[in-house]
Amino acid sequence: MAWNDNIGFGEWIGRSTFNGKRYGLEIKNKKFEIMGVDILIIDKEKELVKEERVYYNLLSVLEQICKNLEVKCKDE
């Protein structure tokens, strides 16, 4: 986590397992990774004013799912 006055930035990576339907595919127990950054804004009393989460590789989730299913992704 890095802070610039009252704004904090923290990068993260998550690992998850997906079950369900996405992109017209039935997906069961497929693992994938996703990365992003959380942005926190606090006031002078150190109270949380706002929190935002930004994902910066959502497209790779689709690619990982397709590779796990051994199907050819569109635009690959």
C-alpha positions in Angstrom: 0.0 0.0 0.0 1.3 3.4 -0.9 -0.1 6.7 0.4 -0.1 10.2 -1.1 -1.5 12.4 1.6 -5.1 11.1 2.1 -5.2 8.7 -0.9 -3.9 5.2 -0.7 -3.2 2.7 -3.5 -2.8 -1.0 -3.1 -2.2 -3.5 -5.9 -3.5 -7.0 -5.5 -3.8 -10.4 -7.2 -6.6 -12.8 -6.6 -7.0 -16.5 -7.4 -10.4 -17.9 -7.7 -12.4 -20.9 -9.0 -15.4 -20.2 -11.3 -18.5 -22.3 -11.7 -21.4 -21.2 -14.0 -22.1 -19.8 -17.5 -20.0 -17.1 -19.1 -19.5 -16.2 -22.8 -21.9 -18.9 -23.8 -19.8 -21.6 -22.2 -20.6 -23.9 -19.2 -17.6 -23.6 -16.9 -17.0 -25.9 -13.9 -14.2 -25.6 -11.4 -11.9 -23.5 -13.5 -9.2 -21.6 -11.7 -8.1 -18.1 -12.9 -6.1 -15.1 -11.7 -7.2 -11.5 -11.7 -5.3 -8.4 -10.7 -6.2 -4.9 -9.8 -5.7 -1.9 -7.5 -7.8 -0.6 -4.6 -7.9 3.1 -4.1 -8.8 4.4 -0.6 -9.6 8.1 0.3 -9.6 9.0 4.0 -10.4 12.3 5.7 -8.3 14.2 8.3 -9.7 12.0 11.1 -8.5 8.9 9.2 -12.1 7.9 8.4 -12.7 6.1 5.1 -14.5 8.5 2.7 -14.4 6.4 -0.5 -13.1 3.1 -1.7 -12.8 2.1 -5.4 -11.6 -1.2 -6.9 -10.2 -1.2 -10.4 -9.5 -4.5 -12.3 -6.8 -4.1 -14.9 -6.8 -7.5 -16.6 -10.4 -8.6 -17.1 -9.7 -9.7 -20.6 -7.1 -12.2 -19.4 -9.8 -13.9 -17.3 -11.6 -14.8 -20.6 -8.3 -16.0 -22.1 -7.5 -18.2 -19.0 -11.0 -19.7 -19.1 -10.8 -20.5 -22.8 -7.3 -22.1 -22.3 -8.6 -24.1 -19.4 -11.5 -25.4 -21.5 -9.1 -26.0 -24.4 -11.3 -24.0 -26.8 -10.2 -21.3 -29.2 -11.1 -17.8 -28.1 -12.4 -15.3 -30.5 -9.7 -12.9 -31.7 -6.9 -15.3 -30.5 
